[in-house]
Amino acid sequence: MNRAAPGLLDGVNHVGMAVRDLDVAAARFEALGFQVTPYSPHAAAWKPGEAVQPLGSGNRCLMFPGNYLEILGSADPRRQAARVAGFLARHQGAHIICFDGEDLPAAEARLSAAGLATSGILPLQREVETPEGTRTARFERLQFSPGDSPEGYIQVARHLTPDFIYQPRHCVHPNGALALVDTLVLADDLPAFIAKYARYAGFGPAEKSPGRAVFRFASGQRLTLLDLPSGRAALPGTLLPMAPCIAAISFACADPEAATRHAAASGATVLTLPDGRLMIPAEEACGLALLFERTP
């Protein structure tokens, strides 16, 4: 992965979605042609210096060599963990954008100088199955102020044990998906969102047009901001959560048509979008629209 200058954001590390039943969601994504990792329980601290504690939640993921989609759920769907319940009170679907940042102290200093409140640097860990047995994957993260990001839980993280997360055996998908390359956010005030994400990233959008702005990261990934009319036009045929929201993600594939044949074989709807990408509607993918585009 190419790296940005110290303190700037390198790319999208992962998008996280909250689901009511993790096993049901995992089965759905497997039917769509993805490999889904085994369950991994979460533990975290919410303030600097606090001890790491179990959260009652965990994830299963769609892994790629440089990033992933996190499917977040409660350990027991009959007893929703507080964090998951908070997400689900709004809707089932995507609630997290976690950016990559290799120098969190520099990022924190830059954000503070820009007048942005953050959580401070916090620890996070989860148990992960590896070929050598269970290992503890550790992270550092810096959360942006929830009051500034009604679209979701927006943060930047650094992997301290990346080999436990990016295991090559988990990065091969039957449908041929190769990477998560675009995250689409619907904004209820697009100029404000452009200014906000420019402060978050440390740089401005590479492309701007009426109703749309695209941030391009050193990693090659994109973050696309859309106003409501542009979002409806770009994502026809899918249910959209109430804006602002994380509405869709896009996967790069060598052959998008072949990738979505797995979805069609499972009975899923596959739509062709105005920009040529293929889409599985959000209501058929646990609340998050899935796009498929050809690798450049």
N, C-alpha and C positions, 0 to 999 in steps of 0.2 A: 504494500500500500504506500502511495506517495504521502508525504507528511506536509502539513501546513507549517507556517512559521510558529514559534513558541507562543502559546496563549490563544491561538486561533483554533477553530474547530476543524478537524480533519475530514469528517464525513458522518454519516449516520451509522452508528454502531449497531443499533437495533430499534425496531418498532415493536411495541408491546401491546397486545390486545388482551382484554379481560373477558372470560367466558364463564357461563353458569356451571358447566360441567366439563372438566378438563378431559376426561376420557371420551366423552361424546365429541368434543371439538377435535381431539387428536384423530379419532376415527374418520371424521369428515375430511380432514386435510390429507390423510392417507388415501382416502378414496379419490381425492383430486390429483393424486400422483406425487405427493411429497413424502419423503422420509421424515418421521417425527422422532425426536430424541426421547429417551426414557424420562420419567418424572424426576425432577430435581428440586428439593425443598429449599426455601429461602430463609435467610437470617440476616438481620441488619440492625444498625443503630440509627436513630433519628436525629441525634445531636452529637456534635464533636465531643469525643471523650467518653461517651456512653458505651456500655458493653453491648456487644452484638447479641441479639435475642431472636429465637424462632418467630416467624411471622404467621404461621398457620396456612401459608400459601406456598406455591411452587410453580414450576413451569415445565412445559415441553416445547421444544423449539424446532424451527425449520432452519438448519444451519447451512451457511455458505462459507467459502474460504475467508471472507473479510467482514461479514456481518450476518444478521439473522432476524427472523421474525420470532418473537417470544409470545407463546400462548400461555397466559397467566390465569391460574385458577386456584381455588381453595383445596386444601388437602382433603376435606370432606365437603362435598357440594351441599350437604344438608345443613352444614354449619359454616356459612360463608365467613372467611376471614375479613376483618374490618376494612383492610385496604381494598380487597376485591369487591366487597359489598358497596363501598363508596363509588367505585367505578361503575358497577352494574346498576346503581341507582339512577345513573344517567342513561346508559344504554350498554348492551353487549357489543363489543367492537374495540377499536383501537383507542388507547388512552395514553400511550407513552411514546415519546421520541427521545432516544438516548443517543447523543452525539459522541464521537470519538474525540478524545483530547489527551495527548501524551504528557502534557505539562499542566496539571491541574492548578498548582500554585500560580503559575503565570496567567492561566485563564481566570482564576478567581481575582487576581489583582487587576486584570484588564476590565472585568465586569464591574468590580467595585469602583474603579476610576470612572466608569461610564454611568455610575449612579444606580446600578442594578443590585438588588438584594439577592443573596443566595443563602443556601443552607450551611455553607462551609463545607469542607471536604469530609465526607462520611465513609465509613467502611460498609461493605456489603459482601456476603459470601453465600455460597450454596454448595451442597454436596453433589458431585458429578461421578457417574460411573465411567471408568476408563478401562482399557484392556488390562491394566495392572491392578485394578480394584478401585474402590471408592476413594476419591480425592476431594479436597476442599478447594474450590475455585474462589479466588479472592479478587475483589475490585475496590477501587476508590471512585466516589461519585460526588458530583456537585450539582445540586438541584437549583433550578431557577425558581424564583418566588411564585408559588401557586396563584397568588393574586394577579400576577402579570400574564398568566398563561391559562385562561379558561378552556382552551382547546385540549389540554391534557397535562400530564406530568412530564415536564420538559427538563432534561438534565444532560450532563456530559460526564463520561466515565472513562476510566483507564483500567484495562485488564492487567492484573498483577501476575496471573497464571494463565496466559492465553492458550497454552498447549492443552490445558484441560477442557477448554471451551471449544476451540476450533480443531476438533478431531477429524481427520480426513475421512474416516469411515462414515461419519454422519453427513458429509457435505455432498453426497451423490444422491440425486433424486430421480425416481423412475420417469418423471415427466420431462426431465432435461433442464429444469430451471438451474441457472448458474449463479445468480447474485440478486440481491435486493438493490435496485438501482434508482428508484424514485419513490418519494413519499409525498402524497398530495393532501394538502391542508385547505379546508374551506374557511375563509375569513369573513367575519361580519363587518370588518372595517379594514379593507385591504391596505390602504396607505399606512395605517398604524401597524399592521402586521409586518409589512415590508421593513419599516423602520425598526421594529422590535427584533426581528430575526437578523437584521444587519448588525444590531448591537450584540446579539447573542453570538453570531458567527465571527464577528470582527471584520466583516467585509460585506459589500452590497451584492445585490442580485446581478447575475451575468446577463439576464434577459428580462426585459419588461415590455409589456404590451397592455392594452386596455383590459383590465380584469384579471391579469396574470403576471406573476413574477417567478423567476427560476433562479435559485441559488445553486451554484456548482462548486463542489468541494474538491480538494486536492486528490481525494480517493477516486474521483470520477462519478460519485453519486450526486443525486439531485434532490432538492427540496422544492416542490412547486406549490406556490400559494395562489389560490383562486378566489375571486369573489363569488357570491352566490349565483348570479346568472351564468358566469363562465363555468362554474362547477357543474351546474345542471346540464349545460351544453356539452361539457367534456365527458361527463359520466351519465349519459342517458340510460334509462332502463334499470337503474339500481336505486334502492332506498338509501337516502342520505340522512345521517344523524343531524340533530339540530346544530346549526353553526354557532360558534366556531367549533370545528371538529377535525379529527384525522380521518379522512374519508376513504383513502385507497392507498395501495402500494403497488409498485410495478416490479416484475421480475424480468431479468434478461434471460433469453433462451436462444440457442442456435436455431431452433425451429419452433416458433410459437404455436403454429398449427398442430404440430405433433404433440406439444406439451398439453394443449387444451383437449386433445382427443381423449386423454385420460379422464379429464373432467366430464366430457360429454358421455363417455362410457358409463360413468357413475350416475348419469341422469341429470347432471348439472347443466344449466343454461350457459351458453357461450355466445357473447355478443361482440360484434365488431364496432369499435369506437370511431368517431370522426377522424382521429389522428392515425388510425390504422392498427392501434393496439387491440388485443383481444381482452375481454373482461368476463370474469365470473361475478355476477351481482353480489352485493354485500349480504343480502338475505339468504344466499346459498353458501356463504363462507363465514358464518358466525358473526356477521355484522361488519365485516371489512371487505370492500370491493378489491378483487385481485386482478391486476392487469399483467399482460404478458407482451413483451416487446422483443424484437430481434436484436441480438448482440451486434454492435457496430462492426 
